[in-house]
Amino acid sequence: MNIAEYSMVIYWSDEDQAYLVEVPELPGCIADGKTRQEALANAENVIQEWIETAIELGRPITEN
């Protein structure tokens, strides 16, 4: 699986005072950061961790 192929939606959250990145294909997969770049880098790590956890638990993974 190539994590770069997953869609990432990035937006500013006034409530969190941070950029948030959601990965629609992976339920509950979200990351944040003080800058857009930090949020995107954190999202790449979270995607990898999400996939590893899903594999360990035997859960399906949406592939692109």
Biopython code that builds the backbone (N, CA, C, O; Angstrom):
import numpy as np
from Bio.PDB.StructureBuilder import StructureBuilder

atoms = [
    (1, "MET", "N", (0.819, -1.175, 0.000)),
    (1, "MET", "CA", (0.000, 0.000, 0.000)),
    (1, "MET", "C", (0.868, 1.245, 0.000)),
    (1, "MET", "O", (1.813, 1.374, 0.779)),
    (2, "ASN", "N", (0.526, 2.142, -0.880)),
    (2, "ASN", "CA", (1.255, 3.400, -0.976)),
    (2, "ASN", "C", (0.458, 4.466, -0.242)),
    (2, "ASN", "O", (-0.620, 4.849, -0.695)),
    (3, "ILE", "N", (0.968, 4.950, 0.882)),
    (3, "ILE", "CA", (0.202, 5.910, 1.680)),
    (3, "ILE", "C", (-0.036, 7.216, 0.936)),
    (3, "ILE", "O", (-0.979, 7.938, 1.260)),
    (4, "ALA", "N", (0.783, 7.534, -0.039)),
    (4, "ALA", "CA", (0.613, 8.774, -0.797)),
    (4, "ALA", "C", (-0.636, 8.743, -1.668)),
    (4, "ALA", "O", (-1.084, 9.789, -2.138)),
    (5, "GLU", "N", (-1.204, 7.564, -1.889)),
    (5, "GLU", "CA", (-2.380, 7.460, -2.748)),
    (5, "GLU", "C", (-3.688, 7.685, -1.998)),
    (5, "GLU", "O", (-4.745, 7.742, -2.626)),
    (6, "TYR", "N", (-3.648, 7.812, -0.693)),
    (6, "TYR", "CA", (-4.863, 8.079, 0.065)),
    (6, "TYR", "C", (-5.196, 9.562, -0.002)),
    (6, "TYR", "O", (-4.310, 10.416, 0.022)),
    (7, "SER", "N", (-6.496, 9.854, -0.086)),
    (7, "SER", "CA", (-6.943, 11.248, -0.090)),
    (7, "SER", "C", (-6.734, 11.843, 1.291)),
    (7, "SER", "O", (-6.938, 11.176, 2.306)),
    (8, "MET", "N", (-6.326, 13.100, 1.317)),
    (8, "MET", "CA", (-6.162, 13.809, 2.580)),
    (8, "MET", "C", (-6.880, 15.144, 2.474)),
    (8, "MET", "O", (-6.643, 15.919, 1.547)),
    (9, "VAL", "N", (-7.755, 15.403, 3.428)),
    (9, "VAL", "CA", (-8.482, 16.660, 3.492)),
    (9, "VAL", "C", (-7.870, 17.470, 4.622)),
    (9, "VAL", "O", (-7.878, 17.048, 5.779)),
    (10, "ILE", "N", (-7.337, 18.646, 4.274)),
    (10, "ILE", "CA", (-6.678, 19.476, 5.284)),
    (10, "ILE", "C", (-7.459, 20.771, 5.466)),
    (10, "ILE", "O", (-7.896, 21.391, 4.497)),
    (11, "TYR", "N", (-7.625, 21.163, 6.719)),
    (11, "TYR", "CA", (-8.344, 22.400, 7.008)),
    (11, "TYR", "C", (-7.904, 22.949, 8.362)),
    (11, "TYR", "O", (-7.340, 22.234, 9.190)),
    (12, "TRP", "N", (-8.175, 24.229, 8.561)),
    (12, "TRP", "CA", (-7.848, 24.889, 9.812)),
    (12, "TRP", "C", (-9.012, 24.713, 10.789)),
    (12, "TRP", "O", (-10.171, 24.864, 10.404)),
    (13, "SER", "N", (-8.710, 24.395, 12.045)),
    (13, "SER", "CA", (-9.714, 24.276, 13.087)),
    (13, "SER", "C", (-9.500, 25.386, 14.103)),
    (13, "SER", "O", (-8.504, 25.396, 14.826)),
    (14, "ASP", "N", (-10.445, 26.322, 14.153)),
    (14, "ASP", "CA", (-10.361, 27.377, 15.167)),
    (14, "ASP", "C", (-10.439, 26.791, 16.572)),
    (14, "ASP", "O", (-9.760, 27.254, 17.488)),
    (15, "GLU", "N", (-11.274, 25.769, 16.730)),
    (15, "GLU", "CA", (-11.450, 25.147, 18.039)),
    (15, "GLU", "C", (-10.147, 24.549, 18.559)),
    (15, "GLU", "O", (-9.814, 24.694, 19.735)),
    (16, "ASP", "N", (-9.405, 23.868, 17.664)),
    (16, "ASP", "CA", (-8.152, 23.217, 18.056)),
    (16, "ASP", "C", (-6.933, 24.114, 17.872)),
    (16, "ASP", "O", (-5.847, 23.809, 18.364)),
    (17, "GLN", "N", (-7.124, 25.226, 17.158)),
    (17, "GLN", "CA", (-6.016, 26.125, 16.826)),
    (17, "GLN", "C", (-4.883, 25.351, 16.145)),
    (17, "GLN", "O", (-3.708, 25.495, 16.481)),
    (18, "ALA", "N", (-5.285, 24.528, 15.179)),
    (18, "ALA", "CA", (-4.323, 23.687, 14.458)),
    (18, "ALA", "C", (-4.917, 23.306, 13.105)),
    (18, "ALA", "O", (-6.126, 23.395, 12.887)),
    (19, "TYR", "N", (-4.042, 22.884, 12.211)),
    (19, "TYR", "CA", (-4.490, 22.290, 10.960)),
    (19, "TYR", "C", (-4.833, 20.835, 11.225)),
    (19, "TYR", "O", (-4.101, 20.136, 11.926)),
    (20, "LEU", "N", (-5.939, 20.381, 10.669)),
    (20, "LEU", "CA", (-6.352, 18.992, 10.802)),
    (20, "LEU", "C", (-6.317, 18.342, 9.428)),
    (20, "LEU", "O", (-6.633, 18.973, 8.420)),
    (21, "VAL", "N", (-5.933, 17.084, 9.404)),
    (21, "VAL", "CA", (-5.916, 16.303, 8.178)),
    (21, "VAL", "C", (-6.736, 15.049, 8.418)),
    (21, "VAL", "O", (-6.444, 14.268, 9.323)),
    (22, "GLU", "N", (-7.771, 14.862, 7.597)),
    (22, "GLU", "CA", (-8.590, 13.663, 7.673)),
    (22, "GLU", "C", (-8.335, 12.807, 6.440)),
    (22, "GLU", "O", (-8.112, 13.321, 5.344)),
    (23, "VAL", "N", (-8.370, 11.497, 6.638)),
    (23, "VAL", "CA", (-8.174, 10.540, 5.543)),
    (23, "VAL", "C", (-9.508, 9.806, 5.375)),
    (23, "VAL", "O", (-9.784, 8.851, 6.101)),
    (24, "PRO", "N", (-10.337, 10.248, 4.419)),
    (24, "PRO", "CA", (-11.690, 9.712, 4.295)),
    (24, "PRO", "C", (-11.771, 8.199, 4.103)),
    (24, "PRO", "O", (-12.721, 7.579, 4.580)),
    (25, "GLU", "N", (-10.821, 7.599, 3.431)),
    (25, "GLU", "CA", (-10.857, 6.157, 3.167)),
    (25, "GLU", "C", (-10.560, 5.310, 4.403)),
    (25, "GLU", "O", (-10.849, 4.114, 4.418)),
    (26, "LEU", "N", (-9.986, 5.921, 5.438)),
    (26, "LEU", "CA", (-9.605, 5.198, 6.649)),
    (26, "LEU", "C", (-10.363, 5.791, 7.841)),
    (26, "LEU", "O", (-9.931, 6.795, 8.406)),
    (27, "PRO", "N", (-11.485, 5.183, 8.225)),
    (27, "PRO", "CA", (-12.324, 5.736, 9.291)),
    (27, "PRO", "C", (-11.540, 6.056, 10.572)),
    (27, "PRO", "O", (-10.794, 5.226, 11.091)),
    (28, "GLY", "N", (-11.736, 7.270, 11.053)),
    (28, "GLY", "CA", (-11.096, 7.694, 12.288)),
    (28, "GLY", "C", (-9.648, 8.111, 12.143)),
    (28, "GLY", "O", (-8.998, 8.446, 13.133)),
    (29, "CYS", "N", (-9.133, 8.097, 10.923)),
    (29, "CYS", "CA", (-7.729, 8.458, 10.689)),
    (29, "CYS", "C", (-7.635, 9.975, 10.515)),
    (29, "CYS", "O", (-8.057, 10.524, 9.498)),
    (30, "ILE", "N", (-7.072, 10.639, 11.531)),
    (30, "ILE", "CA", (-6.960, 12.088, 11.532)),
    (30, "ILE", "C", (-5.660, 12.491, 12.230)),
    (30, "ILE", "O", (-5.215, 11.834, 13.172)),
    (31, "ALA", "N", (-5.070, 13.568, 11.758)),
    (31, "ALA", "CA", (-3.831, 14.078, 12.349)),
    (31, "ALA", "C", (-3.933, 15.590, 12.445)),
    (31, "ALA", "O", (-4.804, 16.202, 11.827)),
    (32, "ASP", "N", (-3.044, 16.187, 13.219)),
    (32, "ASP", "CA", (-3.041, 17.638, 13.331)),
    (32, "ASP", "C", (-1.621, 18.168, 13.345)),
    (32, "ASP", "O", (-0.655, 17.410, 13.438)),
    (33, "GLY", "N", (-1.513, 19.493, 13.249)),
    (33, "GLY", "CA", (-0.208, 20.134, 13.308)),
    (33, "GLY", "C", (-0.364, 21.639, 13.363)),
    (33, "GLY", "O", (-1.401, 22.183, 12.982)),
    (34, "LYS", "N", (0.670, 22.305, 13.840)),
    (34, "LYS", "CA", (0.646, 23.767, 13.933)),
    (34, "LYS", "C", (0.754, 24.428, 12.563)),
    (34, "LYS", "O", (0.295, 25.554, 12.372)),
    (35, "THR", "N", (1.368, 23.718, 11.605)),
    (35, "THR", "CA", (1.465, 24.206, 10.233)),
    (35, "THR", "C", (0.882, 23.150, 9.300)),
    (35, "THR", "O", (0.697, 21.997, 9.689)),
    (36, "ARG", "N", (0.593, 23.560, 8.057)),
    (36, "ARG", "CA", (0.083, 22.595, 7.073)),
    (36, "ARG", "C", (1.099, 21.474, 6.860)),
    (36, "ARG", "O", (0.733, 20.301, 6.787)),
    (37, "GLN", "N", (2.371, 21.844, 6.762)),
    (37, "GLN", "CA", (3.414, 20.863, 6.526)),
    (37, "GLN", "C", (3.516, 19.866, 7.675)),
    (37, "GLN", "O", (3.657, 18.664, 7.451)),
    (38, "GLU", "N", (3.445, 20.367, 8.898)),
    (38, "GLU", "CA", (3.505, 19.487, 10.065)),
    (38, "GLU", "C", (2.297, 18.549, 10.101)),
    (38, "GLU", "O", (2.433, 17.362, 10.398)),
    (39, "ALA", "N", (1.130, 19.086, 9.799)),
    (39, "ALA", "CA", (-0.088, 18.269, 9.794)),
    (39, "ALA", "C", (-0.004, 17.170, 8.739)),
    (39, "ALA", "O", (-0.388, 16.031, 9.005)),
    (40, "LEU", "N", (0.490, 17.495, 7.552)),
    (40, "LEU", "CA", (0.625, 16.495, 6.491)),
    (40, "LEU", "C", (1.656, 15.432, 6.857)),
    (40, "LEU", "O", (1.436, 14.247, 6.607)),
    (41, "ALA", "N", (2.763, 15.835, 7.439)),
    (41, "ALA", "CA", (3.778, 14.867, 7.863)),
    (41, "ALA", "C", (3.213, 13.949, 8.948)),
    (41, "ALA", "O", (3.439, 12.739, 8.925)),
    (42, "ASN", "N", (2.481, 14.530, 9.892)),
    (42, "ASN", "CA", (1.860, 13.720, 10.942)),
    (42, "ASN", "C", (0.827, 12.765, 10.354)),
    (42, "ASN", "O", (0.692, 11.632, 10.815)),
    (43, "ALA", "N", (0.099, 13.219, 9.337)),
    (43, "ALA", "CA", (-0.906, 12.369, 8.689)),
    (43, "ALA", "C", (-0.252, 11.150, 8.044)),
    (43, "ALA", "O", (-0.796, 10.049, 8.118)),
    (44, "GLU", "N", (0.893, 11.331, 7.421)),
    (44, "GLU", "CA", (1.581, 10.191, 6.810)),
    (44, "GLU", "C", (1.940, 9.147, 7.870)),
    (44, "GLU", "O", (1.813, 7.946, 7.630)),
    (45, "ASN", "N", (2.383, 9.601, 9.029)),
    (45, "ASN", "CA", (2.698, 8.672, 10.127)),
    (45, "ASN", "C", (1.442, 7.978, 10.639)),
    (45, "ASN", "O", (1.454, 6.773, 10.891)),
    (46, "VAL", "N", (0.368, 8.731, 10.791)),
    (46, "VAL", "CA", (-0.874, 8.169, 11.308)),
    (46, "VAL", "C", (-1.467, 7.160, 10.325)),
    (46, "VAL", "O", (-2.016, 6.141, 10.745)),
    (47, "ILE", "N", (-1.364, 7.431, 9.026)),
    (47, "ILE", "CA", (-1.851, 6.482, 8.020)),
    (47, "ILE", "C", (-1.110, 5.157, 8.170)),
    (47, "ILE", "O", (-1.726, 4.091, 8.183)),
    (48, "GLN", "N", (0.202, 5.227, 8.282)),
    (48, "GLN", "CA", (1.000, 4.008, 8.420)),
    (48, "GLN", "C", (0.608, 3.248, 9.680)),
    (48, "GLN", "O", (0.457, 2.026, 9.651)),
    (49, "GLU", "N", (0.445, 3.966, 10.781)),
    (49, "GLU", "CA", (0.052, 3.329, 12.042)),
    (49, "GLU", "C", (-1.352, 2.737, 11.942)),
    (49, "GLU", "O", (-1.603, 1.654, 12.469)),
    (50, "TRP", "N", (-2.265, 3.432, 11.275)),
    (50, "TRP", "CA", (-3.634, 2.946, 11.098)),
    (50, "TRP", "C", (-3.612, 1.623, 10.350)),
    (50, "TRP", "O", (-4.276, 0.665, 10.745)),
    (51, "ILE", "N", (-2.840, 1.577, 9.259)),
    (51, "ILE", "CA", (-2.750, 0.367, 8.435)),
    (51, "ILE", "C", (-2.139, -0.779, 9.236)),
    (51, "ILE", "O", (-2.652, -1.898, 9.202)),
    (52, "GLU", "N", (-1.053, -0.515, 9.954)),
    (52, "GLU", "CA", (-0.406, -1.559, 10.759)),
    (52, "GLU", "C", (-1.358, -2.113, 11.807)),
    (52, "GLU", "O", (-1.403, -3.323, 12.027)),
    (53, "THR", "N", (-2.117, -1.240, 12.454)),
    (53, "THR", "CA", (-3.068, -1.677, 13.475)),
    (53, "THR", "C", (-4.188, -2.506, 12.849)),
    (53, "THR", "O", (-4.581, -3.536, 13.398)),
    (54, "ALA", "N", (-4.702, -2.058, 11.702)),
    (54, "ALA", "CA", (-5.764, -2.808, 11.022)),
    (54, "ALA", "C", (-5.285, -4.212, 10.647)),
    (54, "ALA", "O", (-6.029, -5.183, 10.783)),
    (55, "ILE", "N", (-4.051, -4.312, 10.179)),
    (55, "ILE", "CA", (-3.489, -5.619, 9.826)),
    (55, "ILE", "C", (-3.407, -6.503, 11.064)),
    (55, "ILE", "O", (-3.797, -7.670, 11.023)),
    (56, "GLU", "N", (-2.899, -5.949, 12.169)),
    (56, "GLU", "CA", (-2.778, -6.717, 13.414)),
    (56, "GLU", "C", (-4.131, -7.215, 13.908)),
    (56, "GLU", "O", (-4.229, -8.311, 14.460)),
    (57, "LEU", "N", (-5.175, -6.411, 13.711)),
    (57, "LEU", "CA", (-6.503, -6.760, 14.197)),
    (57, "LEU", "C", (-7.326, -7.535, 13.172)),
    (57, "LEU", "O", (-8.450, -7.952, 13.451)),
    (58, "GLY", "N", (-6.755, -7.722, 11.984)),
    (58, "GLY", "CA", (-7.453, -8.459, 10.945)),
    (58, "GLY", "C", (-8.607, -7.696, 10.317)),
    (58, "GLY", "O", (-9.543, -8.294, 9.788)),
    (59, "ARG", "N", (-8.535, -6.374, 10.379)),
    (59, "ARG", "CA", (-9.611, -5.548, 9.822)),
    (59, "ARG", "C", (-9.318, -5.199, 8.358)),
    (59, "ARG", "O", (-8.159, -5.121, 7.949)),
    (60, "PRO", "N", (-10.389, -4.990, 7.575)),
    (60, "PRO", "CA", (-10.190, -4.658, 6.159)),
    (60, "PRO", "C", (-9.565, -3.276, 5.986)),
    (60, "PRO", "O", (-9.783, -2.369, 6.788)),
    (61, "ILE", "N", (-8.789, -3.145, 4.925)),
    (61, "ILE", "CA", (-8.124, -1.892, 4.604)),
    (61, "ILE", "C", (-8.534, -1.494, 3.205)),
    (61, "ILE", "O", (-8.412, -2.279, 2.265)),
    (62, "THR", "N", (-9.024, -0.264, 3.067)),
    (62, "THR", "CA", (-9.378, 0.256, 1.756)),
    (62, "THR", "C", (-8.091, 0.537, 0.988)),
    (62, "THR", "O", (-7.231, 1.285, 1.451)),
    (63, "GLU", "N", (-7.970, -0.069, -0.188)),
    (63, "GLU", "CA", (-6.796, 0.170, -1.016)),
    (63, "GLU", "C", (-7.188, 1.029, -2.192)),
    (63, "GLU", "O", (-8.302, 0.928, -2.707)),
    (64, "ASN", "N", (-6.266, 1.877, -2.616)),
    (64, "ASN", "CA", (-6.514, 2.752, -3.771)),
    (64, "ASN", "C", (-5.820, 2.203, -4.990)),
    (64, "ASN", "O", (-5.905, 2.794, -6.067)),
]
sb = StructureBuilder()
sb.init_structure("model")
sb.init_model(0)
sb.init_chain("A")
sb.init_seg("    ")
for serial, (resi, resn, name, xyz) in enumerate(atoms, 1):
    if name == "N":
        sb.init_residue(resn, " ", resi, " ")
    sb.init_atom(name, np.array(xyz, "f"), 0.0, 1.0, " ", f" {name:<3s}", serial, name[0])
structure = sb.get_structure()
